[in-house]
Amino acid sequence: MPGPRKGRFFEFDAWVCIYPTLHPRSKVTRGNFKAWVGSYQDSLSALTTRVLPSSWGLDDWRRFAIEHLGLMSVSLNEAIDPAFNLASHRTKEYLARLETTLAQGLGPLLTPAEGENCGESVVKQLLGDSNCMLLGRSGLGKTFHLQHLAIRAPMQREVPLLVEASTISS
């Protein structure tokens, strides 16, 4: 990221907004160059007319938003759609509960012995773009590896859905 315009520190403007207006006889300062003080209308006016010097361009802000704040690009309709926001919030809650549930008592991945296919290499393979099927007799750790996969999947913008498999007899 680009560094600050001068010195070692970034400069930020701060604003104290009094809503709806400052009382006419108020002795509140209009600002001390560390924070500006004004009415709601003054705040809106400053946001739309004051130019703040910055060494960052639009691409720098986008990269900061994505890499450091974890934001993602959405359309205007998605950004203002209450149903989309509710679904996003519920998905985040689900993922948090899932991680808490799965991580409880889950041991670390094992380091494989030579010739073994287990541990980190299995989870990385499962996180890949191709489909995989885990096959093996009972007790070899298939569920264990899938639990580690489910905890890591959200980091790749994937939502794991856990389904209990059972045999259906007719």
N, C-alpha and C positions, 0 to 999 in steps of 0.2 A: 504494500500500500504506500502511496506517497506520504512523505513525512509532513510535519507541520510547516506552515508558511515561513515562520521565523522561530529560531530558538529550538528548544527540545519539547515544547508542550503545544498541544492543540488548543485553540481558543474557541470557546463556546459562548454564545450569548444566552443570558438567562432573563426571564421576564416574570414579574409578579403582576398578575392580572386581577384587578378589583372589579367585580361584577355587580351591577351593570355599569356604574360610573363611580369615580372618586367624588366624595362629598366636596362641594365648592370651598368649604372652609378648612379642608384637610391640610395638615402640615406635612403630609407624606412627600418625600422627595420624588422627583420624576426619574431619578436614577443616579447611580454613582459610578457608572462605567463598568461595574461588575454585574449589576442586575438593573434592568429597566423596570419602572413602576408605572402603571397606567390603567385606564379603564379597559373594558372589554373592546370597545371600538378602537381605542389606541392600539391594543394588541393586534387586532385584525389588520389595521392599517399598516403596522410595522411589518407583519408577516408578508403582506402583498407588495410593499414598496421598498423596504430596506434591502439593499444588496449586501450579502455577507461574503467577504472574501474567503476563498477556499482554494487549496491546491489540489482538491479532488475533482475529478470529472464524473460524469454520470456512470461510466463503466466501473469506476472505483467504488461508488456507492452501491451499485448492483452487486459487485463481488463481495463487499462487506456484508450486505444484507443476507446473501446466500450462504457464504462461508462462515461468518462469525455470529450472525443472529439466527441462522437456521431457517430463514424465510424462503418461501418459494413463490415463483411467479404465478399469478392467477389473472383471469380476465376481470374486467370491471364488474360484470354480472356476478361472477363468483365471489368477488370481494364484498359485495353489498347484499348478497342473497342470504337471508336468515336461515333457510333450510341447509344451504351449503355450510354455513358457519356452525350450525348445530351438529351436522354430520361430522365435521372436522373435529369439533370439541369431543363428541362421543367416541370417535376413533382414538383420539389421544388418551381419553380416560380408559378405554378398553386396553390399549397397549400398555399403559402404566400398571393396570391390575394384572395383566397377563405376565409382565416381567416380574412383578412382586411375587406372584404365585409360583411361577416356574423357577425363579432364582432361589427360593426358599429351600435350603438343604441340598441344592444342586452342587455337586463337586466339580472341580476343575477338569478340563479335558486332559486325557492321558497322553503321554508322549509315546508314540508307537515304537515298537521294537522293529528291527529290520524286517521288511517284507509284510508288515501289518498295515492294514488300511483302517486307521482309526484316528481319533483326535482332531486336531486342527485341519488336517488335510481333508477329512470327510466333511466338516462343516463348510470349508471354503468351496468344496465341490458342490455341495447342496445349495450354496448361495449363488452359484454360477448361473449362466443364462440357459443352460440345457437342463432338460428333465432328468431326474435320477430316481432310481428305485433302490431302497435299502432292503437287502435280503440277508437273512441269517437266522440261525436257530435261536430259540429263546435264551435270553440271558447274555447276549453278546453286546448289548448297549445301543440298540437301534433307537429306543425311546430317549435315552440319555442324550444321544447326539441330536435328535430332533428338538429336544428342549433347548439345547444350546443354539440351534438354528433359529428357533422361534424368538429367542431373546435378541439375536443379532439382526434378524430380518428387517425390523423397522429402521435400522441405520442405513439400509439400502432402499428405503421408501417402499417397503413391502409390508403387508399386514397379514400375519399368519392366522389362519382360522383352524382351530383344533377341533377335530371331529372324532368321536369315539367309534371305532370300527367294530362291527359285530356281525355275526353270521345270522342271516335271516332264513328261517326255515318255513316252508309253506305247508 
